[in-house]
Amino acid sequence: MKITALFCTAITIILGVYDAYMVTFYGVEASISKYLQNTAIDSPMFSFAMGFICGHVFGYMKPTGERSLK
């Protein structure tokens, strides 16, 4: 596994465990999702920026190297 894939997997697992812990012991109000929802309501620019970043992260990039179609 490449280091980028390992990093992304580790961050996802860490955030999932953290969120589960917070919801279990402090309720839904302490979850990451609730924080993001409240921040988006308070600052629509934050919501736009998150959408913009996600669009660029998950958007199409032409495959290169061994994954490219020949």
Helices and strands as residue ranges (DSSP letters): H 3-26, G 28-30, H 32-42, H 44-58, G 65-67
